[in-house]
Amino acid sequence: MIHDIVYHGNGGFDWHTVYNMPIWLRNFTYKRIANYVEEQNKANNSSSSSGGSRQIDFASPPSDIRPGQRI
């Protein structure tokens, strides 16, 4: 938990500050950072799935793609 707060705090926290932080404040900070990271991941996943890139399953490719064809 201490590592995650320091790492995702973007330089706002150092190890000693987080270690000496009251437990309730450490838990609150950790939950806020975890929620923020989860929201960012959801936003990145939704934007990448609606973008121009196409995920291809190479084990069973779609019929509209032929070998050697550029996508």
N, CA, C, O and CB atoms as a CASP TS submission, in Angstrom:
PFRMAT TS
TARGET T0000
AUTHOR 0000-0000-0000
METHOD Language model
MODEL 1
PARENT N/A
ATOM      1  N   MET     1       0.821  -1.181   0.000  1.00  0.00           N
ATOM      2  CA  MET     1       0.000   0.000   0.000  1.00  0.00           C
ATOM      3  C   MET     1       0.876   1.260   0.000  1.00  0.00           C
ATOM      4  O   MET     1       0.605   2.219  -0.724  1.00  0.00           O
ATOM      5  CB  MET     1      -0.939  -0.010   1.205  1.00  0.00           C
ATOM      6  N   ILE     2       1.902   1.238   0.805  1.00  0.00           N
ATOM      7  CA  ILE     2       2.789   2.405   0.870  1.00  0.00           C
ATOM      8  C   ILE     2       3.457   2.627  -0.483  1.00  0.00           C
ATOM      9  O   ILE     2       3.553   3.757  -0.961  1.00  0.00           O
ATOM     10  CB  ILE     2       3.859   2.223   1.978  1.00  0.00           C
ATOM     11  N   HIS     3       3.913   1.544  -1.087  1.00  0.00           N
ATOM     12  CA  HIS     3       4.557   1.658  -2.392  1.00  0.00           C
ATOM     13  C   HIS     3       3.587   2.241  -3.421  1.00  0.00           C
ATOM     14  O   HIS     3       3.968   3.120  -4.194  1.00  0.00           O
ATOM     15  CB  HIS     3       5.072   0.285  -2.860  1.00  0.00           C
ATOM     16  N   ASP     4       2.343   1.766  -3.441  1.00  0.00           N
ATOM     17  CA  ASP     4       1.363   2.244  -4.420  1.00  0.00           C
ATOM     18  C   ASP     4       1.073   3.725  -4.241  1.00  0.00           C
ATOM     19  O   ASP     4       0.962   4.455  -5.225  1.00  0.00           O
ATOM     20  CB  ASP     4       0.067   1.447  -4.308  1.00  0.00           C
ATOM     21  N   ILE     5       0.949   4.173  -3.014  1.00  0.00           N
ATOM     22  CA  ILE     5       0.685   5.594  -2.773  1.00  0.00           C
ATOM     23  C   ILE     5       1.863   6.438  -3.236  1.00  0.00           C
ATOM     24  O   ILE     5       1.669   7.475  -3.872  1.00  0.00           O
ATOM     25  CB  ILE     5       0.400   5.851  -1.278  1.00  0.00           C
ATOM     26  N   VAL     6       3.070   6.011  -2.929  1.00  0.00           N
ATOM     27  CA  VAL     6       4.254   6.772  -3.339  1.00  0.00           C
ATOM     28  C   VAL     6       4.389   6.760  -4.853  1.00  0.00           C
ATOM     29  O   VAL     6       4.683   7.790  -5.460  1.00  0.00           O
ATOM     30  CB  VAL     6       5.528   6.198  -2.684  1.00  0.00           C
ATOM     31  N   TYR     7       4.175   5.587  -5.475  1.00  0.00           N
ATOM     32  CA  TYR     7       4.348   5.460  -6.922  1.00  0.00           C
ATOM     33  C   TYR     7       3.300   6.256  -7.680  1.00  0.00           C
ATOM     34  O   TYR     7       3.639   7.005  -8.596  1.00  0.00           O
ATOM     35  CB  TYR     7       4.286   3.998  -7.337  1.00  0.00           C
ATOM     36  N   HIS     8       2.037   6.107  -7.318  1.00  0.00           N
ATOM     37  CA  HIS     8       0.966   6.771  -8.055  1.00  0.00           C
ATOM     38  C   HIS     8       0.709   8.192  -7.567  1.00  0.00           C
ATOM     39  O   HIS     8      -0.129   8.896  -8.132  1.00  0.00           O
ATOM     40  CB  HIS     8      -0.302   5.964  -7.950  1.00  0.00           C
ATOM     41  N   GLY     9       1.411   8.618  -6.538  1.00  0.00           N
ATOM     42  CA  GLY     9       1.254   9.973  -6.040  1.00  0.00           C
ATOM     43  C   GLY     9       1.986  10.995  -6.893  1.00  0.00           C
ATOM     44  O   GLY     9       1.888  12.194  -6.630  1.00  0.00           O
ATOM     45  N   ASN    10       2.717  10.549  -7.910  1.00  0.00           N
ATOM     46  CA  ASN    10       3.419  11.421  -8.853  1.00  0.00           C
ATOM     47  C   ASN    10       4.316  12.439  -8.149  1.00  0.00           C
ATOM     48  O   ASN    10       4.319  13.620  -8.496  1.00  0.00           O
ATOM     49  CB  ASN    10       2.417  12.146  -9.732  1.00  0.00           C
ATOM     50  N   GLY    11       5.069  11.976  -7.165  1.00  0.00           N
ATOM     51  CA  GLY    11       6.013  12.849  -6.477  1.00  0.00           C
ATOM     52  C   GLY    11       5.403  13.628  -5.337  1.00  0.00           C
ATOM     53  O   GLY    11       6.106  14.398  -4.682  1.00  0.00           O
ATOM     54  N   GLY    12       4.122  13.459  -5.075  1.00  0.00           N
ATOM     55  CA  GLY    12       3.467  14.189  -3.994  1.00  0.00           C
ATOM     56  C   GLY    12       3.742  13.597  -2.621  1.00  0.00           C
ATOM     57  O   GLY    12       3.567  14.270  -1.605  1.00  0.00           O
ATOM     58  N   PHE    13       4.169  12.347  -2.589  1.00  0.00           N
ATOM     59  CA  PHE    13       4.423  11.666  -1.324  1.00  0.00           C
ATOM     60  C   PHE    13       5.789  11.006  -1.376  1.00  0.00           C
ATOM     61  O   PHE    13       6.211  10.493  -2.412  1.00  0.00           O
ATOM     62  CB  PHE    13       3.321  10.621  -1.021  1.00  0.00           C
ATOM     63  N   ASP    14       6.476  11.030  -0.227  1.00  0.00           N
ATOM     64  CA  ASP    14       7.669  10.212  -0.108  1.00  0.00           C
ATOM     65  C   ASP    14       7.375   9.089   0.887  1.00  0.00           C
ATOM     66  O   ASP    14       6.360   9.121   1.583  1.00  0.00           O
ATOM     67  CB  ASP    14       8.902  11.067   0.341  1.00  0.00           C
ATOM     68  N   TRP    15       8.262   8.104   0.950  1.00  0.00           N
ATOM     69  CA  TRP    15       8.006   6.908   1.737  1.00  0.00           C
ATOM     70  C   TRP    15       7.796   7.226   3.212  1.00  0.00           C
ATOM     71  O   TRP    15       6.882   6.684   3.835  1.00  0.00           O
ATOM     72  CB  TRP    15       9.148   5.933   1.580  1.00  0.00           C
ATOM     73  N   HIS    16       8.625   8.093   3.778  1.00  0.00           N
ATOM     74  CA  HIS    16       8.540   8.405   5.208  1.00  0.00           C
ATOM     75  C   HIS    16       7.242   9.122   5.550  1.00  0.00           C
ATOM     76  O   HIS    16       6.669   8.882   6.613  1.00  0.00           O
ATOM     77  CB  HIS    16       9.730   9.259   5.634  1.00  0.00           C
ATOM     78  N   THR    17       6.773   9.992   4.676  1.00  0.00           N
ATOM     79  CA  THR    17       5.519  10.694   4.914  1.00  0.00           C
ATOM     80  C   THR    17       4.346   9.719   4.940  1.00  0.00           C
ATOM     81  O   THR    17       3.489   9.799   5.820  1.00  0.00           O
ATOM     82  CB  THR    17       5.296  11.763   3.842  1.00  0.00           C
ATOM     83  N   VAL    18       4.306   8.807   3.982  1.00  0.00           N
ATOM     84  CA  VAL    18       3.216   7.837   3.921  1.00  0.00           C
ATOM     85  C   VAL    18       3.309   6.861   5.088  1.00  0.00           C
ATOM     86  O   VAL    18       2.283   6.489   5.657  1.00  0.00           O
ATOM     87  CB  VAL    18       3.242   7.076   2.582  1.00  0.00           C
ATOM     88  N   TYR    19       4.499   6.446   5.450  1.00  0.00           N
ATOM     89  CA  TYR    19       4.679   5.506   6.562  1.00  0.00           C
ATOM     90  C   TYR    19       4.192   6.112   7.881  1.00  0.00           C
ATOM     91  O   TYR    19       3.595   5.411   8.699  1.00  0.00           O
ATOM     92  CB  TYR    19       6.161   5.098   6.683  1.00  0.00           C
ATOM     93  N   ASN    20       4.438   7.389   8.090  1.00  0.00           N
ATOM     94  CA  ASN    20       4.040   8.060   9.329  1.00  0.00           C
ATOM     95  C   ASN    20       2.627   8.634   9.262  1.00  0.00           C
ATOM     96  O   ASN    20       2.165   9.235  10.232  1.00  0.00           O
ATOM     97  CB  ASN    20       5.017   9.167   9.650  1.00  0.00           C
ATOM     98  N   MET    21       1.940   8.462   8.150  1.00  0.00           N
ATOM     99  CA  MET    21       0.584   8.954   7.976  1.00  0.00           C
ATOM    100  C   MET    21      -0.370   8.147   8.877  1.00  0.00           C
ATOM    101  O   MET    21      -0.176   6.943   9.042  1.00  0.00           O
ATOM    102  CB  MET    21       0.154   8.860   6.479  1.00  0.00           C
ATOM    103  N   PRO    22      -1.395   8.790   9.462  1.00  0.00           N
ATOM    104  CA  PRO    22      -2.383   8.008  10.218  1.00  0.00           C
ATOM    105  C   PRO    22      -3.039   6.958   9.316  1.00  0.00           C
ATOM    106  O   PRO    22      -3.232   7.185   8.121  1.00  0.00           O
ATOM    107  CB  PRO    22      -3.462   8.939  10.830  1.00  0.00           C
ATOM    108  N   ILE    23      -3.375   5.817   9.901  1.00  0.00           N
ATOM    109  CA  ILE    23      -3.903   4.694   9.119  1.00  0.00           C
ATOM    110  C   ILE    23      -5.159   5.091   8.364  1.00  0.00           C
ATOM    111  O   ILE    23      -5.312   4.720   7.201  1.00  0.00           O
ATOM    112  CB  ILE    23      -4.199   3.500  10.028  1.00  0.00           C
ATOM    113  N   TRP    24      -6.067   5.836   8.992  1.00  0.00           N
ATOM    114  CA  TRP    24      -7.304   6.212   8.314  1.00  0.00           C
ATOM    115  C   TRP    24      -7.018   7.086   7.098  1.00  0.00           C
ATOM    116  O   TRP    24      -7.684   6.957   6.071  1.00  0.00           O
ATOM    117  CB  TRP    24      -8.240   6.944   9.279  1.00  0.00           C
ATOM    118  N   LEU    25      -6.029   7.975   7.206  1.00  0.00           N
ATOM    119  CA  LEU    25      -5.686   8.847   6.085  1.00  0.00           C
ATOM    120  C   LEU    25      -4.967   8.065   4.991  1.00  0.00           C
ATOM    121  O   LEU    25      -5.163   8.333   3.805  1.00  0.00           O
ATOM    122  CB  LEU    25      -4.814  10.017   6.561  1.00  0.00           C
ATOM    123  N   ARG    26      -4.141   7.107   5.378  1.00  0.00           N
ATOM    124  CA  ARG    26      -3.470   6.250   4.401  1.00  0.00           C
ATOM    125  C   ARG    26      -4.496   5.422   3.624  1.00  0.00           C
ATOM    126  O   ARG    26      -4.402   5.305   2.402  1.00  0.00           O
ATOM    127  CB  ARG    26      -2.451   5.323   5.102  1.00  0.00           C
ATOM    128  N   ASN    27      -5.474   4.848   4.332  1.00  0.00           N
ATOM    129  CA  ASN    27      -6.516   4.071   3.659  1.00  0.00           C
ATOM    130  C   ASN    27      -7.342   4.948   2.719  1.00  0.00           C
ATOM    131  O   ASN    27      -7.653   4.542   1.599  1.00  0.00           O
ATOM    132  CB  ASN    27      -7.431   3.403   4.691  1.00  0.00           C
ATOM    133  N   PHE    28      -7.693   6.141   3.172  1.00  0.00           N
ATOM    134  CA  PHE    28      -8.459   7.073   2.346  1.00  0.00           C
ATOM    135  C   PHE    28      -7.679   7.441   1.084  1.00  0.00           C
ATOM    136  O   PHE    28      -8.227   7.422  -0.019  1.00  0.00           O
ATOM    137  CB  PHE    28      -8.808   8.343   3.147  1.00  0.00           C
ATOM    138  N   THR    29      -6.410   7.774   1.249  1.00  0.00           N
ATOM    139  CA  THR    29      -5.573   8.156   0.111  1.00  0.00           C
ATOM    140  C   THR    29      -5.432   7.002  -0.862  1.00  0.00           C
ATOM    141  O   THR    29      -5.503   7.201  -2.075  1.00  0.00           O
ATOM    142  CB  THR    29      -4.190   8.615   0.586  1.00  0.00           C
ATOM    143  N   TYR    30      -5.232   5.788  -0.342  1.00  0.00           N
ATOM    144  CA  TYR    30      -5.083   4.619  -1.193  1.00  0.00           C
ATOM    145  C   TYR    30      -6.352   4.368  -1.999  1.00  0.00           C
ATOM    146  O   TYR    30      -6.274   4.083  -3.194  1.00  0.00           O
ATOM    147  CB  TYR    30      -4.738   3.391  -0.354  1.00  0.00           C
ATOM    148  N   LYS    31      -7.518   4.469  -1.366  1.00  0.00           N
ATOM    149  CA  LYS    31      -8.781   4.240  -2.064  1.00  0.00           C
ATOM    150  C   LYS    31      -9.015   5.293  -3.139  1.00  0.00           C
ATOM    151  O   LYS    31      -9.497   4.968  -4.224  1.00  0.00           O
ATOM    152  CB  LYS    31      -9.943   4.236  -1.074  1.00  0.00           C
ATOM    153  N   ARG    32      -8.685   6.541  -2.858  1.00  0.00           N
ATOM    154  CA  ARG    32      -8.860   7.599  -3.858  1.00  0.00           C
ATOM    155  C   ARG    32      -7.949   7.370  -5.066  1.00  0.00           C
ATOM    156  O   ARG    32      -8.384   7.534  -6.206  1.00  0.00           O
ATOM    157  CB  ARG    32      -8.572   8.977  -3.234  1.00  0.00           C
ATOM    158  N   ILE    33      -6.709   6.999  -4.830  1.00  0.00           N
ATOM    159  CA  ILE    33      -5.775   6.728  -5.920  1.00  0.00           C
ATOM    160  C   ILE    33      -6.225   5.501  -6.699  1.00  0.00           C
ATOM    161  O   ILE    33      -6.159   5.503  -7.928  1.00  0.00           O
ATOM    162  CB  ILE    33      -4.343   6.528  -5.379  1.00  0.00           C
ATOM    163  N   ALA    34      -6.683   4.449  -6.018  1.00  0.00           N
ATOM    164  CA  ALA    34      -7.148   3.238  -6.694  1.00  0.00           C
ATOM    165  C   ALA    34      -8.358   3.537  -7.569  1.00  0.00           C
ATOM    166  O   ALA    34      -8.443   3.036  -8.690  1.00  0.00           O
ATOM    167  CB  ALA    34      -7.494   2.149  -5.671  1.00  0.00           C
ATOM    168  N   ASN    35      -9.294   4.343  -7.080  1.00  0.00           N
ATOM    169  CA  ASN    35     -10.461   4.720  -7.887  1.00  0.00           C
ATOM    170  C   ASN    35     -10.051   5.534  -9.104  1.00  0.00           C
ATOM    171  O   ASN    35     -10.585   5.334 -10.195  1.00  0.00           O
ATOM    172  CB  ASN    35     -11.463   5.514  -7.044  1.00  0.00           C
ATOM    173  N   TYR    36      -9.110   6.449  -8.926  1.00  0.00           N
ATOM    174  CA  TYR    36      -8.648   7.276 -10.038  1.00  0.00           C
ATOM    175  C   TYR    36      -7.974   6.424 -11.113  1.00  0.00           C
ATOM    176  O   TYR    36      -8.234   6.605 -12.303  1.00  0.00           O
ATOM    177  CB  TYR    36      -7.679   8.353  -9.534  1.00  0.00           C
ATOM    178  N   VAL    37      -7.117   5.504 -10.701  1.00  0.00           N
ATOM    179  CA  VAL    37      -6.419   4.645 -11.659  1.00  0.00           C
ATOM    180  C   VAL    37      -7.421   3.756 -12.391  1.00  0.00           C
ATOM    181  O   VAL    37      -7.285   3.535 -13.594  1.00  0.00           O
ATOM    182  CB  VAL    37      -5.350   3.781 -10.945  1.00  0.00           C
ATOM    183  N   GLU    38      -8.423   3.245 -11.682  1.00  0.00           N
ATOM    184  CA  GLU    38      -9.445   2.405 -12.311  1.00  0.00           C
ATOM    185  C   GLU    38     -10.254   3.200 -13.338  1.00  0.00           C
ATOM    186  O   GLU    38     -10.551   2.688 -14.418  1.00  0.00           O
ATOM    187  CB  GLU    38     -10.383   1.812 -11.244  1.00  0.00           C
ATOM    188  N   GLU    39     -10.615   4.446 -13.013  1.00  0.00           N
ATOM    189  CA  GLU    39     -11.344   5.290 -13.964  1.00  0.00           C
ATOM    190  C   GLU    39     -10.498   5.580 -15.201  1.00  0.00           C
ATOM    191  O   GLU    39     -11.014   5.588 -16.319  1.00  0.00           O
ATOM    192  CB  GLU    39     -11.768   6.608 -13.295  1.00  0.00           C
ATOM    193  N   GLN    40      -9.203   5.816 -15.005  1.00  0.00           N
ATOM    194  CA  GLN    40      -8.322   6.079 -16.139  1.00  0.00           C
ATOM    195  C   GLN    40      -8.204   4.848 -17.024  1.00  0.00           C
ATOM    196  O   GLN    40      -8.183   4.967 -18.249  1.00  0.00           O
ATOM    197  CB  GLN    40      -6.936   6.518 -15.654  1.00  0.00           C
ATOM    198  N   ASN    41      -8.126   3.663 -16.417  1.00  0.00           N
ATOM    199  CA  ASN    41      -8.054   2.432 -17.200  1.00  0.00           C
ATOM    200  C   ASN    41      -9.327   2.217 -18.001  1.00  0.00           C
ATOM    201  O   ASN    41      -9.264   1.804 -19.160  1.00  0.00           O
ATOM    202  CB  ASN    41      -7.800   1.234 -16.290  1.00  0.00           C
ATOM    203  N   LYS    42     -10.486   2.490 -17.402  1.00  0.00           N
ATOM    204  CA  LYS    42     -11.753   2.350 -18.116  1.00  0.00           C
ATOM    205  C   LYS    42     -11.821   3.339 -19.280  1.00  0.00           C
ATOM    206  O   LYS    42     -12.273   2.991 -20.371  1.00  0.00           O
ATOM    207  CB  LYS    42     -12.943   2.567 -17.156  1.00  0.00           C
ATOM    208  N   ALA    43     -11.370   4.571 -19.043  1.00  0.00           N
ATOM    209  CA  ALA    43     -11.392   5.583 -20.095  1.00  0.00           C
ATOM    210  C   ALA    43     -10.456   5.198 -21.239  1.00  0.00           C
ATOM    211  O   ALA    43     -10.794   5.384 -22.408  1.00  0.00           O
ATOM    212  CB  ALA    43     -11.000   6.954 -19.527  1.00  0.00           C
ATOM    213  N   ASN    44      -9.284   4.663 -20.905  1.00  0.00           N
ATOM    214  CA  ASN    44      -8.341   4.251 -21.941  1.00  0.00           C
ATOM    215  C   ASN    44      -8.860   3.062 -22.717  1.00  0.00           C
ATOM    216  O   ASN    44      -8.690   2.998 -23.935  1.00  0.00           O
ATOM    217  CB  ASN    44      -6.992   3.920 -21.332  1.00  0.00           C
ATOM    218  N   ASN    45      -9.496   2.110 -22.033  1.00  0.00           N
ATOM    219  CA  ASN    45     -10.039   0.939 -22.717  1.00  0.00           C
ATOM    220  C   ASN    45     -11.187   1.305 -23.634  1.00  0.00           C
ATOM    221  O   ASN    45     -11.293   0.761 -24.734  1.00  0.00           O
ATOM    222  CB  ASN    45     -10.499  -0.091 -21.710  1.00  0.00           C
ATOM    223  N   SER    46     -12.055   2.219 -23.205  1.00  0.00           N
ATOM    224  CA  SER    46     -13.190   2.586 -24.045  1.00  0.00           C
ATOM    225  C   SER    46     -12.733   3.411 -25.249  1.00  0.00           C
ATOM    226  O   SER    46     -13.302   3.280 -26.332  1.00  0.00           O
ATOM    227  CB  SER    46     -14.227   3.369 -23.227  1.00  0.00           C
ATOM    228  N   SER    47     -11.726   4.249 -25.078  1.00  0.00           N
ATOM    229  CA  SER    47     -11.254   5.052 -26.205  1.00  0.00           C
ATOM    230  C   SER    47     -10.468   4.204 -27.195  1.00  0.00           C
ATOM    231  O   SER    47     -10.521   4.458 -28.398  1.00  0.00           O
ATOM    232  CB  SER    47     -10.391   6.210 -25.708  1.00  0.00           C
ATOM    233  N   SER    48      -9.740   3.201 -26.712  1.00  0.00           N
ATOM    234  CA  SER    48      -8.959   2.377 -27.620  1.00  0.00           C
ATOM    235  C   SER    48      -9.842   1.401 -28.371  1.00  0.00           C
ATOM    236  O   SER    48      -9.520   1.032 -29.500  1.00  0.00           O
ATOM    237  CB  SER    48      -7.884   1.627 -26.863  1.00  0.00           C
ATOM    238  N   SER    49     -10.961   0.966 -27.769  1.00  0.00           N
ATOM    239  CA  SER    49     -11.844   0.027 -28.466  1.00  0.00           C
ATOM    240  C   SER    49     -12.656   0.730 -29.540  1.00  0.00           C
ATOM    241  O   SER    49     -13.074   0.091 -30.505  1.00  0.00           O
ATOM    242  CB  SER    49     -12.780  -0.663 -27.475  1.00  0.00           C
ATOM    243  N   SER    50     -12.889   2.031 -29.399  1.00  0.00           N
ATOM    244  CA  SER    50     -13.652   2.753 -30.415  1.00  0.00           C
ATOM    245  C   SER    50     -12.736   3.399 -31.449  1.00  0.00           C
ATOM    246  O   SER    50     -13.216   4.035 -32.387  1.00  0.00           O
ATOM    247  CB  SER    50     -14.528   3.816 -29.761  1.00  0.00           C
ATOM    248  N   GLY    51     -11.426   3.245 -31.289  1.00  0.00           N
ATOM    249  CA  GLY    51     -10.476   3.851 -32.220  1.00  0.00           C
ATOM    250  C   GLY    51     -10.369   3.072 -33.506  1.00  0.00           C
ATOM    251  O   GLY    51     -11.147   2.150 -33.753  1.00  0.00           O
ATOM    252  N   GLY    52      -9.399   3.443 -34.329  1.00  0.00           N
ATOM    253  CA  GLY    52      -9.245   2.833 -35.634  1.00  0.00           C
ATOM    254  C   GLY    52      -8.518   1.498 -35.618  1.00  0.00           C
ATOM    255  O   GLY    52      -8.499   0.802 -36.634  1.00  0.00           O
ATOM    256  N   SER    53      -7.924   1.123 -34.501  1.00  0.00           N
ATOM    257  CA  SER    53      -7.197  -0.132 -34.480  1.00  0.00           C
ATOM    258  C   SER    53      -8.167  -1.303 -34.389  1.00  0.00           C
ATOM    259  O   SER    53      -9.286  -1.168 -33.893  1.00  0.00           O
ATOM    260  CB  SER    53      -6.208  -0.162 -33.313  1.00  0.00           C
ATOM    261  N   ARG    54      -7.722  -2.432 -34.868  1.00  0.00           N
ATOM    262  CA  ARG    54      -8.574  -3.616 -34.905  1.00  0.00           C
ATOM    263  C   ARG    54      -7.838  -4.777 -34.268  1.00  0.00           C
ATOM    264  O   ARG    54      -6.702  -5.077 -34.635  1.00  0.00           O
ATOM    265  CB  ARG    54      -8.992  -3.961 -36.355  1.00  0.00           C
ATOM    266  N   GLN    55      -8.479  -5.426 -33.319  1.00  0.00           N
ATOM    267  CA  GLN    55      -7.894  -6.586 -32.669  1.00  0.00           C
ATOM    268  C   GLN    55      -8.195  -7.813 -33.512  1.00  0.00           C
ATOM    269  O   GLN    55      -9.348  -8.047 -33.874  1.00  0.00           O
ATOM    270  CB  GLN    55      -8.435  -6.755 -31.222  1.00  0.00           C
ATOM    271  N   ILE    56      -7.186  -8.591 -33.827  1.00  0.00           N
ATOM    272  CA  ILE    56      -7.357  -9.764 -34.675  1.00  0.00           C
ATOM    273  C   ILE    56      -6.992 -11.006 -33.885  1.00  0.00           C
ATOM    274  O   ILE    56      -5.939 -11.061 -33.250  1.00  0.00           O
ATOM    275  CB  ILE    56      -6.497  -9.657 -35.958  1.00  0.00           C
ATOM    276  N   ASP    57      -7.861 -11.995 -33.926  1.00  0.00           N
ATOM    277  CA  ASP    57      -7.586 -13.286 -33.332  1.00  0.00           C
ATOM    278  C   ASP    57      -6.877 -14.112 -34.397  1.00  0.00           C
ATOM    279  O   ASP    57      -7.507 -14.560 -35.355  1.00  0.00           O
ATOM    280  CB  ASP    57      -8.901 -13.988 -32.821  1.00  0.00           C
ATOM    281  N   PHE    58      -5.566 -14.318 -34.237  1.00  0.00           N
ATOM    282  CA  PHE    58      -4.787 -14.986 -35.266  1.00  0.00           C
ATOM    283  C   PHE    58      -5.099 -16.472 -35.380  1.00  0.00           C
ATOM    284  O   PHE    58      -4.806 -17.084 -36.407  1.00  0.00           O
ATOM    285  CB  PHE    58      -3.329 -14.801 -34.994  1.00  0.00           C
ATOM    286  N   ALA    59      -5.690 -17.065 -34.338  1.00  0.00           N
ATOM    287  CA  ALA    59      -6.051 -18.471 -34.405  1.00  0.00           C
ATOM    288  C   ALA    59      -7.222 -18.697 -35.361  1.00  0.00           C
ATOM    289  O   ALA    59      -7.284 -19.717 -36.049  1.00  0.00           O
ATOM    290  CB  ALA    59      -6.398 -18.992 -33.015  1.00  0.00           C
ATOM    291  N   SER    60      -8.141 -17.747 -35.398  1.00  0.00           N
ATOM    292  CA  SER    60      -9.278 -17.841 -36.323  1.00  0.00           C
ATOM    293  C   SER    60      -9.567 -16.444 -36.874  1.00  0.00           C
ATOM    294  O   SER    60     -10.477 -15.768 -36.395  1.00  0.00           O
ATOM    295  CB  SER    60     -10.551 -18.440 -35.610  1.00  0.00           C
ATOM    296  N   PRO    61      -8.802 -16.009 -37.873  1.00  0.00           N
ATOM    297  CA  PRO    61      -8.960 -14.653 -38.399  1.00  0.00           C
ATOM    298  C   PRO    61     -10.288 -14.494 -39.129  1.00  0.00           C
ATOM    299  O   PRO    61     -10.851 -15.477 -39.608  1.00  0.00           O
ATOM    300  CB  PRO    61      -7.806 -14.310 -39.338  1.00  0.00           C
ATOM    301  N   PRO    62     -10.795 -13.263 -39.218  1.00  0.00           N
ATOM    302  CA  PRO    62     -12.031 -13.028 -39.946  1.00  0.00           C
ATOM    303  C   PRO    62     -11.843 -13.292 -41.441  1.00  0.00           C
ATOM    304  O   PRO    62     -10.726 -13.227 -41.955  1.00  0.00           O
ATOM    305  CB  PRO    62     -12.518 -11.596 -39.716  1.00  0.00           C
ATOM    306  N   SER    63     -12.940 -13.588 -42.127  1.00  0.00           N
ATOM    307  CA  SER    63     -12.861 -13.978 -43.534  1.00  0.00           C
ATOM    308  C   SER    63     -12.509 -12.809 -44.452  1.00  0.00           C
ATOM    309  O   SER    63     -12.074 -13.033 -45.581  1.00  0.00           O
ATOM    310  CB  SER    63     -14.172 -14.585 -43.971  1.00  0.00           C
ATOM    311  N   ASP    64     -12.687 -11.557 -43.991  1.00  0.00           N
ATOM    312  CA  ASP    64     -12.397 -10.418 -44.861  1.00  0.00           C
ATOM    313  C   ASP    64     -10.913 -10.057 -44.912  1.00  0.00           C
ATOM    314  O   ASP    64     -10.531  -9.146 -45.646  1.00  0.00           O
ATOM    315  CB  ASP    64     -13.184  -9.222 -44.404  1.00  0.00           C
ATOM    316  N   ILE    65     -10.072 -10.752 -44.150  1.00  0.00           N
ATOM    317  CA  ILE    65      -8.640 -10.492 -44.160  1.00  0.00           C
ATOM    318  C   ILE    65      -7.939 -11.678 -44.837  1.00  0.00           C
ATOM    319  O   ILE    65      -8.132 -12.833 -44.458  1.00  0.00           O
ATOM    320  CB  ILE    65      -8.095 -10.265 -42.702  1.00  0.00           C
ATOM    321  N   ARG    66      -7.124 -11.362 -45.846  1.00  0.00           N
ATOM    322  CA  ARG    66      -6.389 -12.389 -46.583  1.00  0.00           C
ATOM    323  C   ARG    66      -4.903 -12.290 -46.247  1.00  0.00           C
ATOM    324  O   ARG    66      -4.432 -11.205 -45.904  1.00  0.00           O
ATOM    325  CB  ARG    66      -6.617 -12.245 -48.115  1.00  0.00           C
ATOM    326  N   PRO    67      -4.158 -13.376 -46.335  1.00  0.00           N
ATOM    327  CA  PRO    67      -2.732 -13.323 -46.049  1.00  0.00           C
ATOM    328  C   PRO    67      -2.015 -12.308 -46.946  1.00  0.00           C
ATOM    329  O   PRO    67      -2.255 -12.271 -48.153  1.00  0.00           O
ATOM    330  CB  PRO    67      -2.113 -14.707 -46.222  1.00  0.00           C
ATOM    331  N   GLY    68      -1.153 -11.502 -46.373  1.00  0.00           N
ATOM    332  CA  GLY    68      -0.397 -10.510 -47.110  1.00  0.00           C
ATOM    333  C   GLY    68      -1.134  -9.197 -47.300  1.00  0.00           C
ATOM    334  O   GLY    68      -0.558  -8.243 -47.823  1.00  0.00           O
ATOM    335  N   GLN    69      -2.387  -9.123 -46.891  1.00  0.00           N
ATOM    336  CA  GLN    69      -3.175  -7.911 -47.070  1.00  0.00           C
ATOM    337  C   GLN    69      -2.888  -6.941 -45.917  1.00  0.00           C
ATOM    338  O   GLN    69      -2.821  -7.342 -44.755  1.00  0.00           O
ATOM    339  CB  GLN    69      -4.693  -8.245 -47.147  1.00  0.00           C
ATOM    340  N   ARG    70      -2.723  -5.687 -46.254  1.00  0.00           N
ATOM    341  CA  ARG    70      -2.505  -4.667 -45.226  1.00  0.00           C
ATOM    342  C   ARG    70      -3.847  -4.221 -44.672  1.00  0.00           C
ATOM    343  O   ARG    70      -4.856  -4.149 -45.374  1.00  0.00           O
ATOM    344  CB  ARG    70      -1.718  -3.453 -45.796  1.00  0.00           C
ATOM    345  N   ILE    71      -3.810  -3.931 -43.399  1.00  0.00           N
ATOM    346  CA  ILE    71      -5.045  -3.495 -42.734  1.00  0.00           C
ATOM    347  C   ILE    71      -5.084  -1.992 -42.665  1.00  0.00           C
ATOM    348  O   ILE    71      -6.042  -1.423 -42.142  1.00  0.00           O
ATOM    349  CB  ILE    71      -5.160  -4.096 -41.322  1.00  0.00           C
TER
END
